[in-house]
């Protein structure tokens, strides 16, 4: 299937000056709508099992009865993603695109308008969960990110797109604006809204760094001194001089583009909620996270995002930090407490229902231990994923609903 090409509305050089420096909508840090946020118990839907609207309605009835009052619905389809059952014909054609009608991308199945109606009939909110960097329906090679290969010192074109690129940024802003115009209560940014350690070395990224800092950000200089660690992987011993400035440059780009996305969505519909996913590393190791991901805790706390989802995935933390599950539960609770002090009712604690490695469901009793460790005071929760044939949601959602007073 031919992928979508986007016609440029302005020369790239002009957009570079407009978008990278002066054209992104300016949003004063920390300005958000003052409407009270309702307590949230959200089911993150990677795969919606109903193949008819009647079956989907029944699935929503089950979620509502379990205690969920909101759905984070995957609104995009990339290669390798499981197709929502309603889009069986698109699966046969191996289609990629969106689960809503857009002038900017192909439609896999137009689901959001009717899904929104079904949610509203049940007193549930619908949040469209949307990709920000990987969009397999596009074939804009000039927009792709460029990453540094630490092993051989080469620069390689990535599969995802470059958040520094002004043409791609303009496309992303228009796409989110179209999504905000639909009957959704909110938009959740996919957790790909980051610029990782070895990413961003594109003409736009390097060029904007040069203009703003008066020097070069050479990846070969920043990552020159490497060694083989005990994990049999290459590590960098000493980063070159511009590395800290480069990390700050990435974080500043994410801050400004994030604010622009929120502003564009609010311009289309003032009460739409815009939600950011935050990695646990951003709370656990703020300085390292700034370099690893471009996520800056101070900027996030001052951002205009209505809600901030902490991906409090304790099994992932146990694996990556090489600690026991019990130790990871204690650590996760500490991270939640730290972020709650900064964000208050903007914080959404997102729990994992399956082990990412084994793909097996996590024992609800283990999640209950995590809830007890976190304690009271958290007013917003999400569970990811909630599967049609899963059992965790039905046992955990009532506990979450009880915690938010529902």
Buried (B, 14 or more C-beta within 10 A) or exposed (E): EEBBEBEEEEEBEEBBEBBBEEBBBEBEEEBBBEEEBBBBBBBBBBBBBBEEBEBBBEBBEBBBEBBBBBBBBBBBBBEEBEBBBBBEEBBEEEBBBBBBBBEBBBBBBBBBEBBBBBBEEBEBBBBBBBBBBBBBBBEBEEBBBBBBEBEEEEEEEBEBBBBBBBBBBBBBBBBBBBBBEBBBBBBBBBBBBBBBBBBBBBBBBBBBBEEBBEEEBBBEEBBBEBEEEEEEEEEBEEBBEBBBBBBBBBBBBBBBBBBBBBBBBBEBBEEBBBBBBBBBBBBBBBEEBBBBBBBBBEBBBBBBBBBBBBBBBBBBBBBEBEBEBEBBBBBBBBBBBBBBEBBEBBBBBBBBBBBEEEEEBBEBEBBEBBBEBBEEEBBBBBBBBBBBEBEBBBBBBBBBBEBBEB
